[in-house]
Amino acid sequence: MISEKFVNIFGLIFINSQMARYLGAENFGKIAFAASIFIFVQVLSQFGSGSIFLKRMSSNPTSGLKLAQASQPFRKKILLLSSISILIYLYIYTDHITFFFGIINMICCYFIVIDYLNIYNNSQLRSKINTITNVLGLIFALIIRYALVKLNFNIYWFSLPLIVFAVLPYTLRKLYFIKKNIDIKINKKETMHYTRYIKKTGGSLVIAALSVTIYTQISNFFLAKYISFSELGIFNIAMTIGVSWNFILNSIGSSYFSKIYALKEEQDVIHHFKILTLICLCIGIFVLILYIILGRFIIDSLYGPEFYRAIEILPIIVIGATLSALGTNHYRFVIKHSGYIYLTKKMFITSFISVPLSYFLIKHYQILGAAYCFLIIEFLSLTLLNYFFKRGMIFNIHLSLFSILVKGKRYQ
């Protein structure tokens, strides 16, 4: 899984870096703005299915595949309706470049939303299939990107490697799935049952996920509106680089929770959750040191002088990224305890706080304020806003971990 995520991030960084360097900060900011809007479409269309599919496929693969297939038409309808609304907005209120890349992001979102095979392979410990298919998609995308830069193609052609990187891996995974003759038949009654289930269970999760999207993307909107597309482009480069290593923590978390979801004893669940949290903290500290040492070299090598302002906010974003990855594991921990309603309320409060906080910090501190907003929100989401779940269960876990880190012994 780590190899698969590394390939994805490697492709994203190197495709985007060449695009950013060639097109400039302002045009890259326009592309980033279109991508930010369609993240909402992607999250809404997935309807909380990622965590639900992983949990079901880990414990019952056949049932998980039925759930994924049965819910496809429902999620496609959401994708279509929400995409049309966004594209109308982009056509009226933005320029041709932003609108065009909105269409491209809609295409990419479609293949992300329907790709439950990626989750299935991870749940069955077949992540090498994802890695191989993603490597092939990456190779073709990089070749196309290199040719576009060398031949001085205009900005619109840079949509092609983005589409290839989204479409080709899914197509190859689908062909592999068919070749393996994994035949899952669903009757009409089962389809209705699974669709109702995803609507009921996913309904709470999608509100939580949309709330997460609001507080992670709201800074992009304020930077574009009140500062400039150029600053937005620089901020997105810093976010891409600063969060790129998170695939390590997320892959470890996904693998670990495949085991945690199957555990029955509460004591075992908490024990493994503590181990996972300590592992993620140690990796996060190590990565922070690396970024402090190598940050300038990375930005200079990949993006050039126009993006130097990203260097000063990289450490802030790396710390925030560590907290974000820990927050994802806590999210899964709450799901393990069926805390769907709690997550909905928590994420709503988080997004409610993030809007005025982001506005204030960006208006006063611009790109630095956007970075601090990311850090503050991730800290609150991980700590205070989790502490009311099940009468302080997570607070007690954190207290125990703090005792281990400070005193070197288990908290009683």
Number of C-alpha atoms within 10 A of each C-alpha: 22 18 18 21 21 20 22 21 20 16 22 19 17 17 22 22 21 19 23 24 17 17 16 18 25 17 20 26 27 24 26 25 23 24 21 21 21 25 18 21 26 24 24 24 27 28 27 22 26 16 16 18 23 25 24 20 24 22 16 13 17 16 16 22 23 19 24 26 18 23 24 17 12 15 23 16 12 16 22 14 12 18 25 13 11 19 21 11 12 21 15 10 11 12 11 13 16 23 22 17 25 26 20 20 25 24 16 20 25 21 18 17 21 19 20 23 18 20 24 22 19 22 25 14 14 14 19 15 20 25 21 17 20 26 21 17 26 27 15 15 25 21 12 18 24 16 12 20 18 8 9 11 12 11 17 12 14 21 17 14 24 25 18 20 25 22 20 19 23 23 15 18 21 16 10 15 14 11 9 9 8 11 10 10 11 15 10 8 9 14 16 13 14 20 22 14 14 23 18 11 18 23 19 20 30 20 22 28 22 23 25 24 19 23 24 18 20 23 27 26 18 20 26 18 11 12 15 16 23 20 22 30 27 26 28 20 27 27 21 18 23 26 20 19 20 24 20 19 25 20 19 17 23 21 16 16 24 20 15 23 19 13 14 9 9 10 10 12 18 16 12 15 20 16 12 18 19 15 14 23 16 11 15 24 13 11 19 21 13 12 18 14 11 12 22 17 13 14 22 14 10 16 23 16 11 15 22 15 18 25 22 16 20 27 21 21 25 28 20 25 24 27 25 24 25 25 20 18 24 20 19 20 19 19 19 17 12 12 17 20 16 20 23 21 15 20 23 20 15 21 22 14 14 25 17 12 21 29 20 16 18 23 15 11 12 22 24 18 21 26 27 20 27 26 20 17 22 25 19 15 24 21 16 11 19 21 17 14 16 13 9 12 14 22 18 14 17 17 15 16 20 15 15 14 12 8 10 10 12 12 14 7
